[in-house]
């Protein structure tokens, strides 16, 4: 029987039941590994709701994401590893220990001060003494653009950074020239390497501009799909399919799509 309101405790009990012998066969079969893709999907659906500024969708998607966290915690409870109480206790302790300007005697007047303090405390907690280990600590399964950005940020904290925008742009042109020198050859490994260098240097530019490359590229992808759809619709109005149009015809429609 559905209720009007539920609590966090209710959610935990629902998940326990779903995982029990009286519950759902699909839920019982899941593992941390099998659930990874759903955790990623739900995270991106939350991001989409934020981009759409859809409050109802955001509320729903946050619930779906929370379910994934409770799901993982329940699996670990059954494995006698840890439970939801430990997850909550752990994050509360982390928030308190890393906000010493709120719960302690440290001072942090700006957001940058807070980030610097957080990083210093994090290194002490993990026993990290070398900056290389700070870079290695960035999760390897982050999207590559996001990981590049974070690693460059952390390298810059010890002065390993360009002085100004012109240096960054010069590096991009240098990397593109190196790619030009190899792209006609058959050395796939070298082409792959130089392409990676170009992308890495572009991320560096986005960091200087304070633009998150993952978000910027997502916006461009959506824009591309919208304009591509305009071209296809206009082609249909002309009684054509896109593969019957010349590139020049499509380019003209592309330009029109920019103003639609």
N, C-alpha and C positions, 0 to 999 in steps of 0.2 A: 504494500500500500504506500503510494507516494505521499511525502509530507511537503508542506509549503516551504519549510526551511530545514537545512541540514548544517551540521558542524564539521569541523576538521576530523573530529573523532568518528563521526559517521562515515566519512570517506575511508578512513583506515579500516573500519569494520566491514564496509562493502568490499574492499580489496581482499581482506582476509577470507570472506565468504567466497568470492570468485575463485580464489586459489585453493579452496578446500575441496574435499572429495564430493561435497554436495554442490559445488560451484560449476564453473565453466571449463570444459575441456581445453579450449584454446588458451585461456588465461593460465591454466595449470601447466601447460607445455612451455611457457615462455621462460627465457633466461635473460641475464644481463646482456649477453651477446645478441640474442634475437631481438631485443627491444631497442638496440642502438639506433636503428633507422627511424623508429617512431619518435624517439627523443629528438633527433635532428629535425624531422618533419614538423613536429609540434612547435619547436623553437622558431622555425622559419614562418610558420603560420601566425605566431604571435607577432613577429616582425611585420608581416603583411598587414595585420590588423592595425598596427601602429601607423604604418604608412598610409593606410586608407582613412585614418582618423575615425575608425568605426568603433565606438565605445562598447556596443553590444557584442560585436565580434571579438574585441579584445578580452572582454570578460569571459566569453566562452572559451577562447583559445588559451587563456591563462589557466582555466580549469583543466583543459586537456593536458597542458604541460605539467601542472601539479599532479595529475593522475600518474604521469610517467615517473615522477619522483617517488610517490607513494608506492608504486608498483615495484620499483627497484628496492626500496626499503623493506617491503614485505618479503621479497625473495631473500634478502640478506638476513631478515629475521628468521625465516625458515631454515637457513643455512647456519644459524647460530653465530653470525658474524657481527651484525649490528642491527639496530632497528630505527624507527622514526625518531624516538626520543634522543638517540645518539646523534642523528643527523641534525636535529634542532639544537641540541646542546652544543654541538661542534660549531655551528655557524654563529650562534650567540656569543660563544667564547671568542671566536675570531673577530667578530665585529667590535667587541669590547676591547680586546687586546690591541687591535690595529687602529682604534680611534682614541689614542692616548690624549689627544687634544680635547676630547669630550669627557672621557672617563678617567683621565689622568692629569698630569701636570704640564704636558707639552703644549706648545703654542702652534697654531696653524691659522694664519690670517686669510690665506687664499686657497683656492682649489688646488693650485700647483703645490703649495706647502703640504696639503693633505696627501697628495699622490706621492710626494717625496718621502714623507714620513711613513706611509703605508709600505713602500718598497723597502725602506731601511728595516722596518720591523719584520717584514716577510723574509728578508735575507737572514736576519738573526735567528728567526724561528726555524728556518731550514738549514742553518749552519752553512750558508753559502758565503764564501770569501772571495771567489773569483767572478769577474763579470761574464766570463765565458759560460760559467754555470748558470748565470742569470738568463742568458740567451737560450741555453739548453732547456731551461725550465718552462719556456713557452711551449704549450702543448703541440706536439707534432701533427695532430689530426685536425688542427684548426684549418679553415679554408686558407689556401696559400697566400692570397692577398692580405688577409687579416694577420696571418702569422708574420709575413714580411714586415708589415707596418709596426707590429709590436716589437719585433726583434730590432728594427732600426731605431725605434724610440729608446730602447734599453741600451743600445750601443752608444747612442748620442749622449746619454747621461754621463759617460766618462770622457766626453770630448771627441769621440770618433764620429765626426760629422762634418759636412761642408759648411763653409762660412756664410754663403749667401745663395740666392736663387740662381744667379748666373753660373755658379759652379755646378749646381745640380743639372741645369739645362745642358751645359757643356758635356757632362758625363753621359746624359741620354744620347746626345748626338754621337759621342764616341762609341757607345755600345751599338747604336744603329749602324754605324760605319763598319764595325767588326762583324755584324750580322750580314751586311751586304757582301763582305769579303768571302763568306763561306756558304751563302745560301744556294749558290749554283752548283756546288760540289756534291759529292755523294757521302760525305762524312756526316751521317745523321746525328751522331753523338755530339759533334762539334756544333751543328746547327741548333740542336736542342739546348746546348749549354749557352750559346750566344743569345738565343731567344729568351732564356731564363734571365740573363743579365739585363736585357732590355726591359723586361717586365719589372724586375727588381728596382731598376733605376726610375721607372715610372712611378712605382709605389713611393720611392723617396721623394719625388716631386709632389705627390699628393700629401705626403707628411708635412712638407714645407708649407703647403697651401692650407693645411689643417682640414683636409678633405679625406674622409674614410673611403679608400678605394673600393671596398666591397659594396658599400652603399651606392657610390657613384656609378659603378659598373652595372649594378642591378637596375638603377634608373635608366641607364642607356639601353640596356636590354629591353626593358618595357617600352621605351620610346621606339626602338627599332621594330618591335612586334606591331605596335600601333601604326607606324608609317607603312610597314609591309602590308598590313591589312588594308590600308587605304589604297595602295597600288592594286592589290588583288580585286578589291571592290570596283575600282574604276575600270579595270580591265574587263570585268564581267559586264559592266554597263556598255562597253564597246563591243560586246559579243566575242571577247577573246579570253583565252587562258593566258597566264603569265608566261608560259613557255613558248607562246606564239609571239610575244612582244620582243622587240629589240632592247638591248641594254640602254640605248639612248632614250627610247620611249619610257622605260621604267625610271630612268634618271629624272626626266621631266616631271613625272608624277611624284617622285620622291621629293622634289623641290616644292611642289604644291602641297604635299602632305605636311611640310613644316609649318604651314600657316592654317592648317585645319584644326 
